[in-house]
């Protein structure tokens, strides 16, 4: 089960909101479904994209980011990277998979600009700054490293 920050207000609030609604399906005619979509000017064959969680992937499997890039290219999706910036970001871009990359909003603005420069030099044209980072967050009253 997921925990929440300190009082758990957000989870409790969201649960109460969801409990207010029920959905009843009504079908008239069957329709051919389409799972395609578009995000950041990338036509996706599937609406599934990779989370910008770069750090755990290499710990799960050797050369994991490259495996993800090739898999997302094969299924017509988007590879999204976060920080730390993958050392092989240029190689990931060269696979031909569309790539988006985030940088962290460090207090050291020079580091932010260096990271953005590194991302752009790797050939990534979809670049962002994270607005919410899980590192250093709190669960209940405990600081999580």
C-alpha positions in Angstrom: 0.0 0.0 0.0 1.2 3.5 -0.8 1.9 5.9 2.0 1.2 9.6 2.0 3.0 12.7 3.1 2.5 13.4 6.8 -1.3 13.5 7.4 -2.2 11.6 4.3 -4.7 14.3 3.3 -4.1 14.0 -0.5 -4.8 10.2 -0.5 -7.8 10.6 1.8 -9.2 13.5 -0.3 -8.6 11.6 -3.6 -10.3 8.5 -2.3 -13.3 10.5 -1.1 -13.6 12.2 -4.5 -13.5 8.8 -6.3 -16.0 7.3 -4.0 -18.5 10.1 -5.0 -18.7 8.7 -8.6 -19.7 5.5 -10.1 -19.7 4.6 -13.7 -22.3 2.6 -15.5 -21.4 1.5 -19.0 -23.9 1.8 -21.8 -23.1 0.3 -25.2 -25.0 1.0 -28.4 -22.6 -0.3 -31.0 -19.2 -1.7 -30.9 -16.5 0.5 -32.2 -13.0 -0.2 -33.4 -10.7 1.1 -30.6 -7.5 3.0 -31.4 -4.7 3.3 -28.9 -2.7 5.9 -30.7 -2.1 9.4 -29.5 0.2 12.3 -29.7 2.4 13.9 -27.0 5.2 16.5 -27.5 4.6 16.3 -31.3 5.4 12.5 -31.3 2.7 10.3 -32.8 2.5 7.3 -30.4 1.2 3.9 -31.5 0.4 3.4 -27.8 -0.3 5.9 -25.1 2.3 4.3 -22.8 5.4 6.3 -22.3 8.4 5.8 -20.0 8.5 7.5 -16.7 11.5 9.9 -16.3 13.1 7.6 -13.8 16.6 7.1 -15.2 18.3 6.0 -12.0 16.7 2.6 -11.2 16.7 1.1 -14.8 20.5 0.3 -14.9 20.2 -1.3 -11.5 17.5 -3.6 -12.8 19.2 -4.9 -15.9 22.6 -4.3 -17.6 22.4 -1.8 -20.4 18.8 -1.3 -19.3 18.3 2.2 -20.8 19.4 1.0 -24.2 17.0 -2.0 -23.9 14.2 0.5 -23.0 15.1 2.7 -26.0 15.0 -0.1 -28.4 11.7 -1.5 -27.0 10.0 1.9 -27.1 11.2 2.4 -30.6 9.8 -1.0 -31.6 6.3 -0.2 -30.1 6.2 3.3 -31.4 6.5 5.1 -28.1 8.6 7.8 -26.4 11.6 7.3 -24.1 11.7 9.8 -21.3 14.8 10.2 -19.2 15.4 12.0 -15.9 18.4 12.6 -13.7 21.0 11.6 -13.5 21.4 12.2 -17.2 22.2 8.8 -18.8 25.9 8.7 -19.8 24.9 7.1 -23.1 22.2 9.7 -23.9 23.6 10.3 -27.4 23.6 6.6 -28.1 19.9 6.4 -26.9 19.0 9.3 -29.3 20.9 7.6 -32.2 18.5 4.5 -31.9 15.9 6.7 -33.5 13.4 6.5 -30.6 11.9 9.9 -29.8 13.5 11.1 -26.5 12.4 13.6 -23.9 14.7 14.5 -21.0 14.3 16.2 -17.7 16.8 18.1 -15.6 16.4 18.8 -11.9 15.7 22.3 -10.6 19.0 22.6 -8.6 19.7 25.7 -6.5 22.9 25.9 -8.4 21.5 27.4 -11.6 24.8 26.9 -13.4 24.4 23.2 -12.9 20.9 23.3 -14.3 22.1 25.1 -17.4 25.1 22.7 -17.8 22.6 19.7 -17.6 20.3 21.3 -20.1 23.3 21.9 -22.4 24.4 18.3 -22.0 20.9 17.1 -22.9 20.6 19.3 -26.0 24.1 18.4 -27.2 23.0 14.7 -27.1 20.4 15.6 -29.7 17.3 15.7 -27.4 14.8 18.3 -28.6 12.2 17.7 -25.9 13.6 19.1 -22.7 12.1 20.0 -19.4 12.7 20.9 -15.8 11.2 18.6 -13.1 8.6 20.4 -11.0 8.3 17.6 -8.5 11.1 15.3 -7.4 10.8 12.3 -5.1 14.2 12.6 -3.6 14.2 14.3 -0.3 10.5 13.9 0.1 8.6 13.1 3.3 6.3 10.1 4.0 4.3 10.8 7.2 6.8 12.6 9.4 10.0 10.9 8.1 12.4 12.4 5.6 13.1 10.0 2.8 16.6 10.2 1.3 
